[in-house]
């Protein structure tokens, strides 16, 4: 690459566009068009002087709006088509947020109706049905909503402050370990507990098994 002081105005203008795919013809046409427009309007305002940096910003905006030339397009594409790993993380995070957020007014109202009212089945199906291989087995085997029920009975509110999910490498199945810092609040006083565990997902990305859970004493503290 030439030293900066030896570069032409065209080269200086485009030197910061490493991530944008221009061929030489594109560069020359855009640059010539902008310079021509600037020359025509130069006399209208003697206080306005276009620097190379402003010209660079204008070019960047033009190509960002036009699309197709900017590397960020790849980022947008990745968001529209998440990888299997991303989908797994989203599933596990949704489960953990459901377990350790609230209870909200809807769930508190359901808990007030008894141990297992009809509305509870609807709530479970709506919030867990799409992420569990066997919802009934998941509920019975993992005490789904047990933390939120205890929080409701003892006037606590739960909130996950931090969720960390890591894939366990070297396993044949989709196995992830998680760690959640759960905040529990009551009467203006707030404490935290760390909950950890392991989750197995099936090939469709649904929760197959939850094991090795350590609630860090959270359940006991909610029931004191």
FENDA-V13379 format. One record per backbone hydrogen bond with DSSP energy under -1.0 kcal/mol. CO is the residue of the C=O (numbers start at 1). NH is the residue of the N-H. E is the energy in kcal/mol with one decimal. If there is no record, write none. Layout:
CO,NH,E
CO,NH,E
//
This chain:
3,6,-1.2
4,7,-1.3
8,12,-2.5
9,13,-2.2
10,14,-1.5
14,17,-1.8
17,20,-1.3
20,22,-1.3
23,27,-2.1
24,28,-2.3
25,29,-2.3
26,30,-2.5
27,31,-2.6
28,32,-2.5
29,33,-2.1
30,34,-2.2
31,35,-2.5
32,36,-2.3
33,37,-2.1
34,38,-2.3
35,39,-2.4
36,40,-1.7
37,41,-1.3
41,44,-1.1
45,48,-1.4
51,55,-2.1
52,56,-2.3
53,57,-2.0
54,58,-2.2
55,59,-2.4
56,60,-2.4
57,61,-2.3
58,62,-2.3
59,63,-2.2
60,64,-2.1
61,65,-2.6
62,66,-2.2
63,67,-1.7
69,21,-1.4
70,73,-1.8
71,74,-1.9
72,76,-2.3
73,77,-2.3
74,78,-2.2
75,79,-1.9
76,80,-1.8
77,81,-1.6
83,87,-2.2
84,88,-2.2
85,89,-2.3
86,90,-2.2
87,91,-2.1
88,92,-2.3
89,93,-2.5
90,94,-2.2
91,95,-2.1
92,96,-2.4
93,97,-2.5
94,98,-2.3
95,99,-1.9
96,100,-1.8
102,158,-3.5
104,108,-2.5
105,109,-2.2
106,110,-1.6
107,111,-2.7
108,112,-1.9
110,113,-1.4
111,114,-1.5
117,120,-1.2
118,122,-1.5
119,123,-2.2
120,124,-2.8
121,125,-2.4
122,126,-2.2
123,127,-2.2
124,128,-2.6
128,131,-1.3
131,207,-3.6
134,138,-2.4
135,139,-2.5
136,140,-2.3
137,141,-2.5
138,142,-1.4
143,146,-2.4
145,149,-2.4
146,150,-2.0
147,151,-2.3
148,152,-2.2
149,153,-2.5
150,154,-1.5
151,156,-3.3
152,155,-1.2
157,185,-2.4
158,102,-2.4
159,183,-3.5
162,181,-2.6
164,179,-2.2
166,177,-2.9
173,175,-1.2
174,201,-2.8
175,168,-2.9
176,199,-3.1
177,166,-2.8
178,197,-1.6
179,164,-2.7
180,195,-2.9
181,161,-2.8
181,162,-1.0
182,193,-2.2
183,159,-1.8
184,191,-2.2
185,157,-1.8
186,189,-2.2
189,186,-2.5
191,184,-2.8
193,182,-3.3
195,180,-3.1
196,214,-2.7
197,178,-2.5
198,211,-3.0
199,176,-2.6
200,208,-3.2
200,209,-1.6
202,205,-2.0
206,202,-2.4
207,133,-2.4
209,200,-2.9
211,198,-2.8
214,196,-2.5
215,218,-1.8
217,221,-2.2
218,222,-2.2
219,223,-1.0
//
